[in-house]
Amino acid sequence: MTSADVRGKRVLCRVDFNVPLDGDRITDDTRIRAALPTINWLREHGAKVILCSHAGRPKGQVIESMRLRPAGERLAELLGAPVVIVPEVTGDVPKAAIAQMHDGDVLLLENLRFDPREEKNAPTMAMELAELADIYVNDAFGAAHRAHTSTAGVATFLPAYLGLLMQKEVDSLSKLLDHPERPFAAIIGGAKVSDKIEILSNLVDKVDHLLIGGGMANTFLLAKGKSVGKSLVEADKVNLAYQVIAEAEAAGVALHIPTDVIVSNDINAEHGDVVSIDAIPDDQAIFDIGPETARSYAEVVIGMKTVLWNGPMGVAENPAFAGGTRTVAEAVGAADGFTVIGGGDSVAAVENLGLADKIDHISTGGGASLELLEGKELPGIAAIPEDA
């Protein structure tokens, strides 16, 4: 993007303002703040900045609670400058508003998904969006895995560039896959092996250590012949766990699974019991990795030159089962190497602990970062010429 001459040009910038709301109040403005470097660069270089985003799943209908006005108003506060909020996506109303813009001005179109053509990557809508601008910039990494009109289609009708956030995401995540500094550890958690199996398979020959936590660790324990009581487990995915275990062994990768866990008979309990993986009661369920496991994971992480963390170590929303996630978060924050975190629960953990500024890169894209780490091509990136 920084190679583009944007002065006096109308720049259609796809951002990700799909932020959580409580009524009209934004409860987390992280995605809006993440777009500020690109928006500010465009303004400082004299562009007329036309922002577009989706919010929620209105399915082609106008849903009042999904309008982008709250996001536009919050952006204006962050910029300290006016943001014109247009109540339509394409057509005469946006065209008239854009005609009144001066260099450095910012305008926000209405929720793209109010138009049923957005999710269909319709050429007609792509052309209508392209008519509003001279240049297209995609800075919405969180939507880069969607082949929608605003993320892929419009790039065929305008000179197209990656925004600063998008470029940072691509560079940081690609560094993990292509040329990580070693030793390299990946900490993968979350509920299900099936959700992360493609990441595990893609990373297993690229890392030196693979650390497993969360509910998915239960399936690995089952594959190791351990009884897991009433724990969440994917019995039909044990073969996938065997596959990862075999691939790790063949690649000489150190695969770490819990040696102790915290169990209870109630996910909402105020405390749990620490037990060995060889002594899990039949009437109890695993809700977190144990302190011994957490310490051993932290010791591995501290010594790494590259660390990727995606997914919590337990049911972290309950303080009684947040200890493993907290210990891992603190270790990632203290690691001297290049650290990357993806996944909402992992990001929330480091932010709640005040560790976000100690992480080299916190990914803003959930599904997009997962698919990139799985080795998949993202439509929103593929649509941009490589030299952009």
N, C-alpha and C positions, 0 to 999 in steps of 0.2 A: 504493500500500500504506500509506503513512504517514497516509492519511486514515481508515483502518479502526480501529475500536475492537476491539482484540484481547485486552484484559485478561480473563483467566479463560476465554478461548475456546480451543477445540481448532483449531489451524491446520495444515492439510495443506499442506506446502510441497514442491513439486517442485523438486529440485536436480539438478545434473549431477555425480554422483560416479563417472562412467565414467573411472577413472584407470588408468594403466598399472601393471602389477604384475610383479614378479620373485618368483614364489612368493607369499608373503604380504606381501612388502615393496613398498610404494608407491614407485615411482621418480620420480614427479612429482606433487606434491599441489596444483598450481596451481588446479585446478577446485574443490577443497575450500576452499582459502583464498579463492577468489573468492566463495564463498557466505557467508562469515563476516559481512559487513555486514548481510545480510538476517536471518540466524539471530540475530545479536546484537541487532538492533533488535526482533525479535519477543520475545526473552527479556526484554529490558529493559522492554518494555511489557506484560509479564505473560501472554504467550501460552503455551499448552502446545504445543510445537513438534514436529509429526509430519513427519519428513522421508521422502521417497520418491525413488528414483532407479533407473535401469537401469545395467547394467554388461555390456559385451560383447554377444554374440549367442547366447544359450543356446537360442533358438528354442522357448520354451515348456517347456523341461526344466530340472530342478534340476541345475546343474553346480556341484560343490563349489568349484572354482577361481574361480567367478564370484560367490561370496557377497560381501555388502557389509561383512562384519565388519572387514576391514582399513581400509576407509574410515571406518567408525564409530569405530574405535579411534584413528585419526589425528585425526578431528574432535574427539574428547574431549581429546586432547593440546593441540590448538590452542585450544579453548575454555577449558581448565583446569577442566572440569566433566564430570560423568558423562554418557554417552550410552547409553541403553538400546537394545540391538540385538535386534530381534524377528526370529526365523527364518522368518516367514511374511509374506505380503503383505496379505491380508484375512482376515476370519473371527474366530472367538472368541479366538484367542491374541492378536492385536493389540488387540482390544477390551478384553480383561482388562488388558493392560499399560497401555493408555491411561487406563483407569479409575483407575489408581494414580498418575497423573501429578499434579504440583503446578504452579502457575504458574511459568513460566521453565524447566521441565524440557524435555529434548530426547530424542526417540525416533527411531530409524531403522528403517523397514520393510525387509524383504528385497527383493532384486533384482526389480523389477517384471516383467522379461521372463521370469522363471520361470513366470509365468502366461501361457499362450498367448493370452489375451484382450487383453493389453496392446497388442500391435501391430495388433490388429484394431479398436481403438477400440470395444470392446464395451460397450453400455449396462449390461449386468449387472455388469461389473466396476466401471464408473464409479459405479454406485449403491452398490456395496459399499465403495469407497473413500470416497465421500461420507458414508456412515454413520459413519465414523471421526472426522469433523471438523465444525466449524461454519463455517469459512472456508477458501478455497483460495487459495494464492499460487503463481504459477509464476515460478521464478527460474532455470529451466534453459534458457538461451538456446541452448546447444549442441544441444538436442533440439526447439527451437521450430519447426523445419521438418517435424516429424513429426506427423501427425494420429493420435496414439495416445491410449489411454484416459487416461493420466495427464497428457498435455499439452493435450488438447482436450476429451475427453469429460466428465471430472469437473467442468469449469468450468460445465457446463450445470445442475449440481445443487446448487451452492453459490455464495454470494457470492464473486466471483473478482477477484483483483488481480495486477498485475505486481510481482515482487520488485525490490529495488534494483539488482541486477546486470542483470536483464532490462531495466529501464527505462533504465539507463545505456547498454546496448548499442543499444537502439532509438533513443534520443536522439542518440547519437554517430554511428551509421551513417546515420540519417535526415538529420542535419545535412549530411552529405556530398552527399546526393542532392537535398535541398530548398533549402538556402540556404547553400552554402559561401562562405566569404570568399575572394576572389580576389586573386592568381592561384592556381589549383588544379591540382595535378599528381597523376596516378595512375600508379603504378609497378606494372605487372602482369607477373609472371613465372610460372614453372612449366613443366611439360613440354609441355602440349598446348594448341593454339589451341581445340580443341573443348571443353576443360574450362572455358575462360574467355571464349568468344565472346559469351555473353549479358551478362557483365559489361562487356566491351569495347563492345558495342553500346549498353548502357544508359548508360555513362559518356561515350561519345565526344562527345556534344553538351553535356556538363555540365562538362568540364574544359578547361583551357587548354593543358595538356601531357599527353601520353600516352606513357609510356616503357615499351618492351617489352624483356624479357629472358628468360632461361631457354631451355629447349628450344623453346618456342613461337616465339621470335625467328627460329629457323631457317626456319620456314614463311614468315615475312614476308620473309626474305632471298631465299627461293626465288621468292616473288611479285615481288620486285624484280629477278629475272633473275640472281641470284647463284648460283654453284655452291657447294654446302655439303658436298661430299665424302661421307663416310659418316655424317654427323650424323643424329641422330633428327629425322625430319621427317614431317609429315602431308601427303603429296603430294595426297591427295584433299580437303584442306581449304585449299588455296591460294586457292580462290574466296572462302573466309571472310576470309582475310587481305586480299584485294583489296577486299572489302566494307568492312572497317574502314578501310583506306587511303582509300577513296573518301569514306566518311562523315566521316572526320577532315578531309579536304581541304574538303568542302562546309561543314563547321561552322567552318572556320578554326582548327582545333586543330593544334598542333605535335606531330606524331607522330615519336617518336625510336626508331630501331632501331640496333643496334650498327654501329660503323664499324670496329672491330677485335675479334678474338675470341681465345680460348685454345684450341688444338687439341692432340690427341694421338691415338694409335692404341689407347689403353687407358684406360678409365674409372677404373682403379685406379692409374694412373701417379703417380709422386711429383712430377712436374713436367710442364708443357706448354709449347708454343711460342706466342708472340704473333704473329698474322698479321693482315693487312688482310682485310677481307671480300672483296676482289678477288683474294686469293691463297691461298685455302683449298685445301690439297692434296687430291687425289682420294682418297688412302688414309687421310685423317685425319678425325676428328670434332670438332665444337665442343662444349666442356664448360663454357665460362664466357664472359661478356663480357670484352673486353680492357681493359687499364688506361686507354687513351684514352677508351673509351666510359664506363667507370666514373667517370672524372673529370668528363666532360661531364654525365653524369646527376646527379652530386653537385652540380655547379654550378647546375643547374636546381632541384634540390630545396631547396637552401639558401635560395633567394630566394622560396619559395612561402609563401602565407598558409594554405593547406590542402594536406595531403599524405595520400594513401592508398597503402599498400604491401601488395600481396598476391602472394606467390610469389617464390621465390629467383631469382637472376640466373644461376645455374649449378648444377653438381652440388656443392652446398655441403657435403655430408657428407664429401667428400674435400678436405682442406686445400689441395691443389694447385689446386683449382677453386673455392675459396671467396672469392677476392679480390674479385670483383665484388659478391657479396652483402654482404661485410664493408664495402666502401666505401659502398654504398647505405645500409646500416644505420647507419653512422656519420653520414652526411649527414642521414638522417631524424631521428636523435637530436639533431643540432645545429640543425635547422631551428627558426626562431622561431614558425612558424605552428602551426595545429591539426593534430596528426599522429595517424593511425589506422593500426594494423597488424592484418591478419588472415591466417590461414593458418599451419599448424603450423611450416613451415620458416622463414618470416619471423619468427615469434614466437621460435623457438629461436635465431635469429641475434642478435636484440637482447638476449635473456636471456644467451646465452653471452658476449656482449661487455660485459655489465654496463650496457646502455643502457636497460633496461626502464623505469626511473624517469624517463627523459627523453622518453618517449612519452606523449601525452595519453590515448590509449585503445588498449588491446590487446584485441582481440576474443577471447572464449573459445569462440566457435562457428565451426567450420570450414564445414560445409555450410550452416548457418543464415545465417552472415554472407554467404556467396556468394549464396545465394538472395535475401537482402534487397537486396544490391547489384545483383542482376539485375533488381530491381523487382518481385519476386514477393511475394505475401501469405503470411505464415507462419501456419500453423494455430494454433500455440501462442500467438500474439499476437492473432490474429483472434478467438479464443475469449473474450478478456477484454474486458469493456465499456470503451468509450473513456474514460469518466469515472472508471475505477478507477485 
